[in-house]
């Protein structure tokens, strides 16, 4: 018996002769009608909190690579509030048994049933995300290796690869591919132990810092980030080109540092008979190593260069004033949101929120300190969104990944230079999140108040120990680098300001997405509201 497609709940798109006619002017409207629901169900779609006004396919680029037919589409999404966004999809159609396999293995990748009306009868299949198809994903990788070009209606897709691509990735195109889980804003496909192809879902003209910084680190020989091997770039007359995809070398790993950290911490917290110091001392060496790798990253990015995009720049009074103004606006907006959402919080978090709001004046005063002290440092390109989830653990070492910055921020902001203490603050806040998450998980399994008090003390000590070890590893490695203030008081002052900004960023996210988690950034802000 031949395999059949499960037709339940699938919309049907009908075209003549060829599935690629779905994108033609007189038929694309039917596809556009399905895209809002497809976007809302996609893990990578960043506009779920906004109301879609209209969706339009602005550009289609056929990707014909031998026997494989795909189409890269650019989707204009306009909203009832705020500015529009552009997203990308790579689509293909499968028929017969391959269609059934896609539906069974990757049901979330299916957009619709497609019926091809031909002279010899109709043929039914599935329109779906091409990256879920091994052959299509391999064909995309091969196109990048070969430096192929693909013409669209308005622009062109250009592939490029480094000289190391062929030797580094021999056999990658034929390796079994798998879409990686866990990513929120992009889609990555792993090709065995050879390569990672990342498709950027939200498209912006301009040079993506993930590719830009990755190329610089590769060229400068930084050993603790994946080498960049190729890219796909969309070009259009009279507009800046934009990056659609990037290929990097695969790094053997045991998962990200967030998973490693939680595992280590929860194992120690599970031993209620051990001393409170055990959980902190067991992780200190790893935190110190992570601090050294972070310092080496910053030292590599701080190398003198004729490239103005990477040349270090001095921080003067005007810079500190603009930083203070930006941070102040952001923190005020975040605390205003907290005030509006106060009644939506549970009792314990509402108590924390009240204390934070009462500390607003002191928190804002800490943001003014850089203006008053005017520390003599330079600013450089940084990671920009640094936390434990952006680091891979190999079993013995750490590898830093994902230099895209915070995807919700405009590209110009993500390419800006900063004092790299901003990355240090991001990692310290990540330690606090890990400690809080481990405490809450262990607490949910414990019965009494005495055990909960013990967990609270253990995780506080672990957080202090991990932070101290990370900072020691970082400062010992950076030495007298020009991006780090010579005076420890100035370092602490800058770190405090960036920690406040980061905790407020987390607070706004949690209030909008996971109100029950708001206690983590709230407790962090209360710590920062204590006079030092």
PyMOL commands that set and color helices and strands:
alter all, ss='L'
color gray80, all
select helices_A, chain A and resi 19-23+28-41+97-105+107-109+130-132+134-146+165-168+209-219+257-269+278-301+317-340+342-344+347-358+360-367+369-373+388-390+411-414+421-445+449-478+488-513+515-528
alter helices_A, ss='H'
color red, helices_A
select strands_A, chain A and resi 12-16+52-65+68-79+85-95+110-118+121-129+149-151+155-161+177-179+186-191+195-200+228-236+242-249+313-314+378-379+391-393+398-400
alter strands_A, ss='S'
color yellow, strands_A
deselect
rebuild
show_as cartoon
